[in-house]
Amino acid sequence: MSTIALQTLPGGSDAAKRLAVRLRLACGEIAVHRFPDDELRVAIAPATDTTILYAPLDQPNDKLIALLFAAEALRRNGATRLVLVAPYLCYMRQDAAFHEGEAVSQRAMGKLLATTVDRIITVDAHLHRTADIRSVFPGIEAENLSAMPVIATALASGGIDPATIVVGPDMESEPWVSDIASRLRLQHTVARKTRHGDRSVAISFADPGLLAGRPALLVDDIVSSGTTLMAAAKALIAMGATAVDAVITHALFPPAMIGAFAEAGMRSVRSTDSVPHPTNAIALDESLAAALRSELTTTHLPETTP
């Protein structure tokens, strides 16, 4: 019977340990050393037949190199199956060449990872023009989980005003907004966004009167610069929203931005733990564990360390 364990890149260890406990797996940390010239040396924990690699791929460039090196070492030391759990998956937004000469990063990243691991599990990947994540990773298994069920459960357990309007800051957010609103039985609306640059956007709503005198819940998948979220919050306050809260899957913005969000009128900002961040309030380990249980059916589970 084959063996299975989990290993994590540095930076994802807390969430990885929670996931390992839920799956009753041993959890080892991959060691990464940086030489003075910025090259990396990577050392794995002991390999198992199936190794689950936990790697939130925010700030991705060094992590991708470390992941490639870890995969090489694991294969050479006996791993026959590598499962990448990347709650945040990098380089998915550029799924087409929007200007002459641009690289299509989604295609390049898909080919790279498809030759490195046997299965990929991620959460709310940025796939707005890609119908199925399996087309990104040719020849391997790939799943794009939704964070909306666990977010909705967390919101419901904390109590939410039934008058709340669930709001999307742009048309791309509509799938998440409608999902959350349906689960919580709330009304929803989506803003129209006009982008003037990476950090300059204009936000408008088709029915401004819908927000007057009611709390608003902003929902989005990725927040990196925070420009869109702040513009939406200011617009909602201007239309008479009594409070503005935000919940997001991937918090990629600098923690220093939290103060600017408050100044823009946001009462709270909560994120999942797809990447480590001060706004983390919603754990994904239950959803990830459910997706990974198929890996446990034919494997021997080594005892976890206390």
HELIX and SHEET records of a PDB file:
HELIX    1   1 SER A   13  LEU A   23  1                                  11    
HELIX    2   2 PRO A   60  ARG A   76  1                                  17    
HELIX    3   3 SER A  105  ALA A  114  1                                  10    
HELIX    4   4 ILE A  133  SER A  135  5                                   3    
HELIX    5   5 MET A  148  GLY A  158  1                                  11    
HELIX    6   6 MET A  171  SER A  173  5                                   3    
HELIX    7   7 GLU A  174  LEU A  184  1                                  11    
HELIX    8   8 PRO A  208  LEU A  211  5                                   4    
HELIX    9   9 THR A  227  ALA A  238  1                                  12    
HELIX   10  10 MET A  257  GLU A  263  1                                   7    
HELIX   11  11 ASP A  285  LEU A  292  1                                   8    
HELIX   12  12 ARG A  293  LEU A  296  5                                   4    
SHEET    1   A 6 CYS A  27  GLU A  29  0                                        
SHEET    2   A 6 SER A   2  THR A   8  1                                        
SHEET    3   A 6 THR A  50  TYR A  54  1                                        
SHEET    4   A 6 ARG A  81  ALA A  86  1                                        
SHEET    5   A 6 ARG A 119  VAL A 123  1                                        
SHEET    6   A 6 GLU A 141  LEU A 145  1                                        
SHEET    1   B 3 CYS A  27  GLU A  29  0                                        
SHEET    2   B 3 SER A   2  THR A   8  1                                        
SHEET    3   B 3 THR A 299  HIS A 300  1                                        
SHEET    1   C 2 ALA A  31  ARG A  34  0                                        
SHEET    2   C 2 LEU A  40  ALA A  43 -1                                        
SHEET    1   D 6 GLN A 187  VAL A 190  0                                        
SHEET    2   D 6 ILE A 165  GLY A 168  1                                        
SHEET    3   D 6 ALA A 216  VAL A 223  1                                        
SHEET    4   D 6 VAL A 244  ALA A 251  1                                        
SHEET    5   D 6 MET A 266  THR A 272  1                                        
SHEET    6   D 6 ASN A 280  ILE A 282  1                                        
SHEET    1   E 2 ARG A 192  GLY A 197  0                                        
SHEET    2   E 2 SER A 200  SER A 204 -1                                        
END                                                                             
